Amino acid sequence: MSTQSSREERLAQLLTTIRDHPGKWTAGRLHKARRLTGGPVQRGTARRDLTELARRGHLAQRGPSDGRYFTLRKDGHA
């Protein structure tokens, strides 16, 4: 499997998880969840994945840069 397709699969799984468990998602929360499920555990990967889903319009980015969190968008994009 190519790196790109594994990333897309990881992002799709993340979006499903966020839809199943809504609320505030931080890089730390995602990092802990992935440690429990055997996913990639680097915080930087978690942060990039959340940011990418926001860039694609699925998540809303909120809070200051030192307290950033993400939630599902409520405008029908997610």
N, C-alpha and C positions, 0 to 999 in steps of 0.2 A: 504494500500500500504506500502511496506517495505521501510525503510530508503534508502537502496541501490537502489531500483528501482526509488524512487523519485529523488535521486541524478542523476541517469543516465538520467532521463527525463529532469531534469534541465540543465545538460550538453548538451544534444541534442538541447534543445531550445536555449541555449546560442550560440552554433555553428551556428545554423540557423540565429540567430540575427546578428552574426559577418559576416556571408556570405552576408546577406542583407544590412549591413551597414559597409563595410570594412573601414580600416584605423587603427589608433593606438587605442588599447584598453588597458586601465589601470584599476586597481581596482576601482579607483574613478569614471571613466566613467561608469563602470558596476554597481557600487553602485547607482549612480544617475538614471540609466535606470531602475534598479529593483525597486527603490522607486516609480517611476512613474507607473510601471506595477503591483505592489503588490507582487513582488517576495521577496526572502530573502534579507534583506538590510544590513547585516553585511559585513563590508569591508573585514574581514578575510575570509569569505565564498567566496566573489568575487575573492580575490587573489588566494585562493586554487582552485577554478574552472578554472580560466585562466591557472594556472600552470599545472593542470591536463590535460587540452586540449593540452598544449604544450608537456607534457610528452608523450601523445598519438600520437603526430606527426601532429596534425591539425594546431597548431599555432607555430610561431617562437617567441622566447623570445629575446628581444632587450633592449639595454640601460644598464646603471649602476644600481646597486641594489637599489639606492635611487631615480631612475627615470625609473624604469622598465616599459616596455609596450610590448604588444603582437600584432602581425599581422598574417594574414593568411599566411601559407606557400605557396610558389610559385612553389614548386617542384612536385606538383601533389598529395600530401598527403592530402590536405584539400579539 
